[in-house]
């Protein structure tokens, strides 16, 4: 199986790190309980241009300080040993170095990494069997083509569903879904 895996708020907790540095930049004290929007910068009242300035200033620290979700590293490495694993992230490519350093720091193995704004097209182009992601905007794209999506639950995607969307709240649930698919495809986990 070829598995595509997102980083931010799928493999790792990006929200806490973004909040830390966005709070520094804004002087606000927002917490994870305030988060209800995929586009976190809108909670601060910033437009995209204003957010990009803050993100460019603090992006290295945001990505370096992020912590992996429980069991994510172990399960990722199990996947790597038995499947083709592509990390597919919409991070800007100028954060490639810190991203690869972070993955190395946590000894997370993968076959390739792609930086793209169009994950759906990348999954089609690369013959990805399933994408694991948190982005609510991918639900419609993947459901339209009946392409499987494992949607990592976040407060901003709780209202999104589809026939080919499998909701999970942790990495043990990811593993469970993938085991059932591996049985279907005839490969071990």
C-alpha positions as CSV (number, residue, x, y, z in Angstrom):
1,X,0.0,0.0,0.0
2,X,1.2,3.5,-0.7
3,X,0.3,5.8,2.2
4,X,0.4,9.6,2.2
5,X,0.8,11.2,5.6
6,X,0.4,14.9,6.5
7,X,2.5,16.4,9.2
8,X,0.8,19.3,11.0
9,X,-2.0,18.2,13.3
10,X,-1.8,14.7,11.9
11,X,1.6,13.4,12.8
12,X,2.4,16.2,15.2
13,X,0.7,18.8,17.4
14,X,1.2,22.0,15.3
15,X,-1.6,23.9,17.1
16,X,0.2,24.3,20.4
17,X,3.4,25.5,18.7
18,X,1.5,27.9,16.4
19,X,-0.4,29.3,19.4
20,X,2.7,29.8,21.4
21,X,4.4,32.0,18.7
22,X,1.2,33.6,17.4
23,X,0.5,34.7,21.0
24,X,4.0,36.2,21.2
25,X,3.4,38.1,17.9
26,X,-0.1,39.3,18.8
27,X,0.1,39.8,22.6
28,X,-3.0,37.6,22.9
29,X,-3.3,34.5,25.1
30,X,-5.3,32.1,23.0
31,X,-5.4,28.4,23.9
32,X,-6.2,25.2,22.1
33,X,-9.8,25.5,23.5
34,X,-10.2,28.6,21.3
35,X,-9.3,26.8,18.1
36,X,-12.3,26.1,15.8
37,X,-10.8,27.1,12.4
38,X,-8.3,25.2,10.2
39,X,-6.8,28.6,9.4
40,X,-5.5,29.5,12.8
41,X,-4.5,33.0,11.8
42,X,-8.1,34.0,11.4
43,X,-8.6,33.6,15.2
44,X,-6.1,36.4,15.6
45,X,-7.9,38.7,13.2
46,X,-5.1,38.6,10.7
47,X,-5.5,38.4,6.9
48,X,-3.3,35.9,4.9
49,X,-0.6,38.5,4.2
50,X,-0.3,39.5,7.9
51,X,-0.2,35.8,8.9
52,X,2.5,35.0,6.3
53,X,4.7,37.7,7.9
54,X,4.3,36.1,11.4
55,X,4.7,32.6,10.0
56,X,7.9,33.5,8.1
57,X,9.3,35.1,11.2
58,X,8.5,32.2,13.6
59,X,8.1,29.3,11.3
60,X,11.4,27.6,12.1
61,X,10.7,27.6,15.8
62,X,7.0,26.6,15.2
63,X,8.1,23.5,13.3
64,X,11.1,22.7,15.5
65,X,9.1,22.9,18.7
66,X,6.1,20.8,17.6
67,X,5.7,17.5,19.4
68,X,4.7,14.2,17.7
69,X,1.3,12.8,18.7
70,X,1.4,9.8,21.0
71,X,2.3,6.5,19.2
72,X,2.8,8.5,15.9
73,X,6.5,7.8,15.7
74,X,6.2,4.0,16.4
75,X,3.3,3.5,14.0
76,X,4.9,5.6,11.3
77,X,8.0,3.4,11.5
78,X,5.9,0.3,11.4
79,X,4.2,1.6,8.3
80,X,7.6,2.4,6.7
81,X,8.8,-1.2,7.2
82,X,5.8,-2.7,5.4
83,X,4.4,-0.1,3.0
84,X,5.5,2.8,0.9
85,X,5.2,6.0,3.0
86,X,5.2,9.5,1.5
87,X,5.0,12.6,3.7
88,X,2.8,15.1,1.9
89,X,2.8,18.5,3.5
90,X,1.5,21.9,2.5
91,X,4.3,23.6,4.4
92,X,6.2,26.1,2.3
93,X,9.3,24.5,0.7
94,X,11.5,27.1,2.4
95,X,10.8,25.1,5.6
96,X,12.2,21.9,4.1
97,X,15.4,21.9,6.1
98,X,13.7,22.3,9.5
99,X,11.1,19.7,8.5
100,X,13.7,17.1,7.6
101,X,15.8,17.9,10.7
102,X,12.7,17.5,12.9
103,X,11.9,14.1,11.2
104,X,15.5,13.0,11.8
105,X,15.5,14.2,15.4
106,X,12.5,11.9,16.1
107,X,13.8,9.1,13.9
108,X,10.8,9.1,11.7
109,X,11.3,7.1,8.6
110,X,9.7,7.7,5.2
111,X,10.4,7.0,1.6
112,X,9.8,10.5,0.2
113,X,8.6,13.9,1.2
114,X,6.6,16.3,-1.0
115,X,5.9,20.0,-0.3
116,X,2.7,20.9,-2.2
117,X,-0.4,23.0,-2.1
118,X,-2.4,20.4,-4.1
119,X,-2.3,17.2,-2.1
120,X,-5.2,15.6,-4.0
121,X,-3.3,16.0,-7.3
122,X,-0.1,14.8,-5.7
123,X,-1.9,11.7,-4.4
124,X,-3.3,10.9,-7.9
125,X,0.1,11.6,-9.6
126,X,2.0,9.4,-7.1
127,X,-0.6,6.6,-6.9
128,X,-1.2,7.1,-3.2
129,X,-3.8,4.6,-1.9
130,X,-4.8,6.6,1.1
131,X,-4.0,10.0,2.6
132,X,-4.0,10.6,6.4
133,X,-4.7,14.3,7.0
134,X,-6.6,16.8,9.1
135,X,-7.6,19.3,6.5
136,X,-11.4,19.6,6.1
137,X,-11.0,21.0,2.5
138,X,-9.7,17.6,1.4
139,X,-12.8,15.7,2.3
140,X,-14.8,16.9,-0.6
141,X,-12.0,16.4,-3.1
142,X,-11.3,12.8,-2.0
143,X,-15.0,11.9,-1.6
144,X,-15.8,13.2,-5.1
145,X,-13.4,10.6,-6.6
146,X,-14.2,8.0,-3.9
147,X,-10.5,8.1,-2.9
148,X,-10.0,7.0,0.8
149,X,-9.0,9.6,3.3
150,X,-8.3,9.0,6.9
151,X,-9.3,12.2,8.6
152,X,-7.4,12.9,11.8
153,X,-10.0,14.6,14.0
154,X,-9.5,18.2,15.0
155,X,-12.0,20.7,16.3
156,X,-12.2,22.4,12.9
157,X,-13.1,19.3,10.9
158,X,-15.8,17.7,13.1
159,X,-18.7,18.5,10.6
160,X,-17.0,16.9,7.6
161,X,-17.8,13.4,6.4
162,X,-18.0,11.3,3.3
163,X,-18.4,7.7,2.1
164,X,-14.6,7.3,1.7
165,X,-13.7,9.3,4.8
166,X,-12.6,7.4,7.9
167,X,-12.4,9.5,11.0
168,X,-9.7,8.7,13.6
169,X,-8.8,10.4,16.9
170,X,-5.4,8.9,17.5
171,X,-2.6,6.8,15.9
172,X,-3.9,3.5,17.3
173,X,-7.1,4.1,15.4
174,X,-5.0,4.9,12.3
175,X,-3.3,1.6,12.7
176,X,-6.5,-0.3,13.2
177,X,-8.0,1.1,9.9
178,X,-4.8,0.4,8.0
179,X,-4.7,-3.2,9.4
180,X,-8.2,-3.8,8.1
181,X,-7.2,-2.4,4.7
182,X,-4.0,-4.5,4.6
183,X,-6.1,-7.6,5.1
184,X,-8.2,-6.5,2.1
185,X,-5.1,-5.8,0.0
186,X,-3.4,-8.9,1.1
187,X,-0.4,-7.3,2.7
188,X,0.7,-7.5,6.4
189,X,0.9,-4.5,8.7
